[in-house]
């Protein structure tokens, strides 16, 4: 049986993606994420077998929530002492938290348990290898500390699959979309 590495995410609008890609420079050794990969993860499901993926798709399609406005602000990094990624932050948003909780519950109904750590929504801008330049990262964060996007509407979320390549970054494929406004959803392929 085929296995899929899956996650649910929000794709920012094109103007927001353009604002994010303008940030992506000035840090030696950073492996910048391509514009097509910029997203806000709502839930990482890990490796999921085909029949369980179909059940997850059905459960995600049952989520009923109104569309909402979201904005990004600030930059930072993950990895104490040795940064492994740079991110753009997401402003606190009750609707986003509710959507994350609904996705977590849908995953649990499908027999998938999400990570137990706190949900920290962000957009990953870059990853680092073995020797990140901490001084450059600090300068990047200081230069962009006041980064802010205009609010954008979130009217759907996506289920993505991910493949790890031997070299280079992962490949992502949108498998299904789930409307928050009334648009017709597309289904996970059978």
C-alpha positions, 0 to 999 in steps of 0.5 A, spaced: 500 500 500 502 506 498 504 511 503 504 519 503 507 524 507 502 529 509 501 536 512 495 541 512 497 548 510 494 555 508 497 558 502 498 565 502 496 570 497 501 572 491 502 579 494 504 576 501 508 571 497 512 576 493 513 580 500 516 574 503 520 572 497 523 580 498 526 578 504 530 572 502 537 574 501 543 576 506 544 570 510 550 566 507 549 558 507 541 559 507 537 555 503 531 559 501 524 556 500 522 557 493 515 561 492 511 555 491 513 552 498 511 558 502 505 556 507 503 556 514 502 549 516 496 547 520 498 540 522 503 535 520 501 528 519 507 524 517 507 518 513 500 516 512 498 509 508 493 510 502 486 508 506 488 512 512 489 518 507 482 517 504 479 517 511 483 523 513 481 527 507 474 525 508 475 528 516 478 534 513 472 535 508 467 535 514 471 541 517 466 547 517 469 554 519 468 561 516 473 564 512 478 569 516 483 574 515 490 573 517 497 577 517 504 576 518 509 580 522 516 579 524 522 574 523 525 569 527 529 563 527 528 556 530 534 552 534 537 555 540 544 556 539 545 553 533 539 555 528 536 551 523 531 555 520 529 562 519 521 564 519 516 569 518 511 570 524 504 569 524 500 574 528 495 571 533 489 569 530 483 566 534 480 563 527 487 560 525 487 557 532 480 554 531 482 551 525 488 548 527 484 545 533 479 542 528 484 539 523 488 536 529 481 533 531 479 531 524 486 527 524 485 524 531 478 521 528 482 518 522 487 515 527 493 520 526 496 523 532 499 530 531 505 532 534 504 534 542 508 540 542 505 547 542 502 550 535 507 556 533 504 558 526 510 561 521 512 561 514 519 557 513 523 562 509 530 558 509 533 552 512 541 551 514 546 546 514 551 544 519 554 551 520 549 557 520 552 564 520 549 566 527 551 573 526 548 574 519 542 571 522 542 576 527 543 582 522 537 579 518 532 579 524 534 586 526 533 588 519 526 585 518 524 586 525 518 590 523 516 586 517 509 586 516 504 584 511 497 587 509 491 582 512 489 577 507 483 572 506 484 565 508 478 562 504 481 555 504 486 550 506 490 545 503 492 537 504 499 537 501 504 531 500 511 531 500 517 527 498 524 527 500 529 528 494 536 525 495 539 532 494 535 539 494 529 540 498 523 536 498 517 536 493 510 538 495 504 537 491 497 539 493 492 533 494 486 536 496 483 543 498 478 544 503 473 551 502 472 555 508 467 559 504 463 555 500 467 553 494 467 546 492 473 542 495 477 537 490 478 530 493 484 526 495 486 522 488 484 514 489 
